[in-house]
Amino acid sequence: MKKIKYFYNTHTLRYEKLVTPLRVKLLRVFSLLCALAVGSAIVIYIYNRFVPKPTDLQNKGRYELVNENYKQLNQKVKAMQQQMAELEKRDNEVYRSIFEANPLPDSARAKSIEQKKELDKISAIGDDNLAKDIALQLNNLSARVAYQFDSYKSIEKLINNQEAKLASIPAIQPVSNKQLSRVASGYGMRIDPVYGTPRMHRGLDFTAPQGTPIYATGDGSVSTAGYSDGGYGNHVEINHGYGYQTLYGHMVRIKVRAGQKVKRGEVIGWVGNTGKSTGPHCHYEVKINGAHVNPVYFFSNDLTPEEYDRLLKIAATGSAKSFD
């Protein structure tokens, strides 16, 4: 039951029913609504300002993860740049050593094309997959850089060994032969001077007066230095490394000993007539990986092209009879 309110009217001196005008009622309702709206706005503001939402927490976590990944990727990029700078330096040194020049790499010519391809590729990748794709590319680049470093190390070793190899390969005549007149018997089938039968002559015979110096034709280590009953007499064998060996036979006297290191042009003995020999001369042989080869192909260092061509003809048309 609705409670009725009364008030005392001093003019009429009696109690009368209290009636609230409609305007007052509407004003009260409007004030209440305004208060509720303002209160709600304040509550919503405080909630949004100070109370984190689940999506905000998730986004914050993702941001921290992306930021950490970015820092790691940035460190990797800097490391890659340092390694690529080192590779570029090594590459230039390799080219200078081999070609004595710095050739323009093909990558420089295709630089603009590759940049456009990369930009198109990145624009097609979503933000979520961009970091993963960059990380994958950096990992692949790291593997390629490591492989390239190993490759350049091998090239550096080859370059460092090239000078030693060139010095070790037999490349001069074993006796002084400026006039090209001392090659008496060449490489190939010859008549044995003792037995008079055809036999393979596996070297060159250089005639010279007894006591003429005999020179090592390349750097190496003396493997044999002594007398041989097999026909070479006093002889020296040198192991030059890289599969090359040389033999110098019929010496009157030997200067070097087994195990001794010798240099190209160093005197190792003197021409003689020891062993199975019909006159003072130096029998000279060259082997590659244990197989005999024609020594005439290893005299290019101390001859001009014209002299070398002349020597080839002399060796091919020399005496049909060997000296040993």
C-alpha positions in Angstrom: 0.0 0.0 0.0 1.4 3.4 -1.0 2.3 5.6 1.8 0.5 9.0 1.7 2.3 12.1 3.1 0.5 15.2 4.6 1.7 18.6 5.5 0.2 21.3 7.8 -1.0 24.3 5.8 -0.7 27.5 8.0 -3.1 29.4 5.8 -6.0 27.0 6.0 -4.9 25.7 9.5 -5.4 22.1 8.5 -3.5 19.1 7.2 -3.5 18.6 3.5 -2.2 15.8 1.2 1.3 16.4 -0.2 1.3 16.2 -3.9 4.6 16.3 -5.9 4.4 18.2 -9.1 5.3 16.3 -12.3 8.0 18.8 -13.2 9.8 18.0 -9.9 9.5 14.3 -10.5 10.9 14.6 -14.0 13.8 16.8 -12.6 14.6 14.2 -10.0 14.6 11.4 -12.5 16.9 13.4 -14.9 19.3 14.2 -12.0 19.4 10.5 -11.1 20.1 9.5 -14.6 22.9 12.1 -14.9 24.5 10.9 -11.7 24.4 7.3 -12.9 25.9 8.3 -16.3 28.7 10.3 -14.6 29.4 7.5 -12.1 29.5 4.9 -14.9 31.9 7.0 -16.9 34.2 7.4 -13.9 34.1 3.6 -13.2 34.8 2.8 -16.9 37.6 5.2 -17.0 39.2 3.9 -13.8 38.8 0.3 -15.1 40.3 1.0 -18.5 43.1 3.1 -17.0 44.2 1.0 -14.1 42.8 -2.6 -14.7 44.7 -4.5 -17.5 42.6 -6.5 -19.9 43.4 -10.0 -21.0 44.1 -8.8 -24.6 46.4 -6.1 -23.3 48.3 -8.6 -21.2 48.6 -10.9 -24.3 49.7 -8.0 -26.5 52.2 -6.9 -23.9 53.7 -10.4 -23.8 53.9 -10.6 -27.5 55.5 -7.2 -27.7 58.2 -8.2 -25.1 58.8 -11.4 -27.1 59.1 -9.6 -30.4 61.4 -7.0 -28.8 63.6 -9.7 -27.4 63.7 -11.5 -30.8 64.5 -8.3 -32.5 67.5 -7.6 -30.2 68.8 -11.1 -30.9 68.3 -10.7 -34.6 70.0 -7.3 -34.5 73.0 -8.9 -32.8 73.1 -11.6 -35.4 73.0 -9.1 -38.2 75.9 -7.2 -36.7 77.9 -10.4 -36.4 77.0 -11.3 -40.0 78.2 -7.9 -41.2 81.5 -8.4 -39.4 81.9 -11.9 -40.9 81.0 -10.7 -44.4 83.5 -7.9 -44.1 86.2 -10.4 -43.2 85.1 -12.6 -46.1 85.3 -9.6 -48.4 88.8 -8.8 -47.2 89.9 -12.4 -47.7 88.3 -12.5 -51.1 90.2 -9.5 -52.2 93.4 -10.9 -51.0 92.8 -14.2 -52.8 92.1 -12.3 -56.1 95.2 -10.2 -55.6 97.3 -13.3 -55.1 96.0 -15.1 -58.1 94.9 -12.4 -60.6 96.7 -9.4 -59.2 93.5 -7.5 -59.5 90.1 -6.9 -57.8 87.5 -8.1 -60.3 83.9 -6.7 -60.1 81.7 -9.3 -58.5 78.5 -10.4 -60.3 76.5 -9.5 -57.1 77.3 -5.8 -57.7 75.7 -6.0 -61.2 72.5 -7.6 -59.9 72.3 -5.5 -56.7 69.2 -3.5 -57.7 67.4 -6.5 -58.9 68.0 -8.4 -55.7 66.9 -5.5 -53.6 63.6 -5.2 -55.4 63.0 -9.0 -55.0 63.7 -8.7 -51.3 61.3 -5.8 -50.9 58.6 -7.6 -52.8 59.1 -10.7 -50.6 59.0 -8.7 -47.3 55.8 -6.8 -48.3 54.1 -10.1 -49.0 54.9 -11.5 -45.5 52.6 -10.9 -42.6 53.9 -9.3 -39.4 53.6 -12.6 -37.5 55.8 -14.5 -39.9 58.3 -11.8 -40.7 60.6 -12.4 -37.7 60.5 -16.2 -38.3 61.4 -15.7 -41.9 64.3 -13.4 -41.0 65.5 -15.8 -38.4 65.5 -18.6 -40.9 67.4 -16.6 -43.5 70.0 -15.6 -40.9 70.5 -19.2 -39.9 71.0 -20.1 -43.5 73.4 -17.2 -44.0 75.3 -18.3 -40.9 75.8 -21.8 -42.4 76.9 -20.3 -45.7 79.3 -18.0 -44.0 80.8 -20.8 -42.0 81.2 -22.9 -45.2 82.7 -20.0 -47.1 85.2 -19.5 -44.3 86.3 -23.1 -44.6 86.6 -22.7 -48.3 88.7 -19.6 -48.1 91.0 -21.3 -45.5 91.6 -24.1 -48.0 92.3 -21.5 -50.7 94.7 -19.7 -48.5 96.6 -22.9 -47.8 96.8 -23.6 -51.5 98.1 -20.1 -52.1 100.7 -20.4 -49.3 101.8 -23.8 -50.7 101.9 -22.6 -54.3 105.2 -20.8 -54.0 106.8 -23.9 -52.3 105.3 -26.1 -54.9 106.6 -24.1 -57.8 110.1 -24.1 -56.2 109.9 -27.8 -55.8 108.9 -28.9 -59.3 112.0 -29.8 -61.4 112.4 -26.9 -63.8 116.1 -26.5 -64.8 118.8 -28.6 -66.5 121.0 -30.6 -64.1 124.2 -29.4 -65.8 125.1 -26.1 -67.4 124.0 -26.3 -71.0 123.8 -22.8 -72.4 124.9 -23.9 -75.8 122.3 -26.8 -75.8 125.1 -29.1 -77.0 125.3 -31.6 -74.1 122.1 -33.7 -74.6 123.6 -36.8 -76.1 120.8 -39.3 -75.7 117.1 -38.6 -75.2 114.2 -40.4 -73.6 112.7 -43.5 -75.2 113.9 -46.6 -76.9 117.7 -46.6 -77.4 120.5 -49.2 -78.1 122.2 -50.4 -75.0 125.9 -49.4 -75.3 127.0 -52.6 -73.5 124.7 -55.3 -74.8 123.8 -53.7 -78.1 120.1 -54.5 -77.7 117.1 -52.1 -77.8 116.0 -51.0 -74.3 113.9 -48.3 -72.8 116.1 -45.3 -71.8 114.1 -43.6 -69.0 116.1 -40.4 -68.8 118.4 -37.9 -70.6 122.2 -38.2 -70.9 124.1 -35.0 -70.6 127.7 -35.3 -71.7 130.2 -33.1 -69.9 133.9 -33.2 -68.7 134.4 -35.1 -65.5 134.1 -32.8 -62.5 131.4 -30.6 -64.1 128.9 -29.5 -61.3 125.5 -31.2 -61.2 122.7 -29.1 -59.8 119.4 -30.0 -58.0 116.6 -29.1 -60.4 114.1 -28.2 -57.7 113.8 -27.9 -53.9 113.5 -31.1 -52.0 115.0 -33.7 -49.7 117.8 -36.1 -50.6 116.3 -39.6 -50.3 119.4 -41.5 -51.7 123.0 -40.6 -51.9 125.5 -43.3 -52.6 126.8 -46.1 -55.0 124.4 -48.4 -56.8 125.2 -51.8 -58.2 122.2 -51.5 -60.6 124.2 -49.4 -63.0 123.8 -45.8 -61.8 127.1 -45.8 -59.9 127.4 -42.8 -57.6 124.0 -41.3 -57.8 121.6 -39.0 -55.9 117.8 -39.2 -55.7 115.8 -36.2 -54.5 112.2 -36.3 -53.3 110.7 -32.9 -54.2 107.3 -33.6 -52.7 104.0 -33.2 -54.6 104.7 -36.5 -56.3 108.0 -35.4 -58.0 111.3 -37.3 -57.8 114.6 -36.9 -59.7 117.7 -39.0 -60.1 121.2 -38.0 -61.1 123.6 -40.9 -62.0 127.3 -41.7 -62.7 128.8 -39.0 -60.5 132.5 -39.0 -59.8 131.8 -37.6 -56.3 128.7 -36.9 -54.3 128.4 -33.7 -52.2 125.1 -34.2 -50.4 123.9 -36.9 -47.9 120.6 -38.7 -47.4 118.0 -36.6 -45.5 119.6 -33.3 -46.5 117.4 -30.4 -47.7 118.5 -28.9 -51.0 117.5 -25.9 -53.1 117.1 -25.6 -56.8 120.5 -24.7 -58.4 122.5 -26.1 -55.4 125.4 -28.3 -56.4 124.8 -31.9 -55.3 127.8 -33.6 -57.0 130.0 -33.7 -60.0 129.9 -35.5 -63.4 131.7 -38.8 -63.5 131.9 -42.2 -65.2 130.9 -44.6 -62.4 128.6 -47.5 -62.7 127.4 -48.8 -66.1 128.7 -45.9 -68.2 130.7 -45.6 -71.4 131.9 -42.0 -70.8 131.6 -39.1 -68.5 128.0 -37.9 -68.4 125.1 -37.2 -66.1 122.1 -39.5 -66.4 119.0 -37.6 -65.3 115.5 -39.0 -64.6 112.2 -37.5 -63.5 109.3 -39.4 -61.9 105.8 -38.2 -61.2 103.9 -40.3 -58.6 106.4 -43.1 -59.3 106.1 -43.1 -63.1 108.9 -42.1 -65.4 108.3 -39.1 -67.6 110.5 -37.4 -70.2 112.7 -34.9 -68.4 112.9 -32.6 -71.4 109.5 -31.2 -70.4 110.9 -29.7 -67.2 113.6 -27.3 -68.5 111.4 -24.2 -69.1 112.8 -22.1 -66.3 116.3 -21.5 -67.6 115.5 -21.4 -71.4 113.8 -19.0 -73.7 110.9 -20.4 -75.8 113.2 -20.6 -78.8 115.9 -22.4 -76.9 113.3 -24.8 -75.3 111.9 -25.6 -78.8 115.4 -26.3 -80.0 116.2 -28.5 -77.1 113.0 -30.6 -77.7 114.2 -31.3 -81.3 117.7 -32.2 -80.1 116.4 -34.6 -77.5 114.1 -36.2 -80.0 116.8 -36.6 -82.7 119.8 -37.4 -80.5 122.0 -40.5 -80.7 120.2 -43.8 -81.0 122.7 -45.2 -78.5 122.6 -44.3 -74.9 125.6 -43.8 -72.7 124.5 -46.2 -69.9 
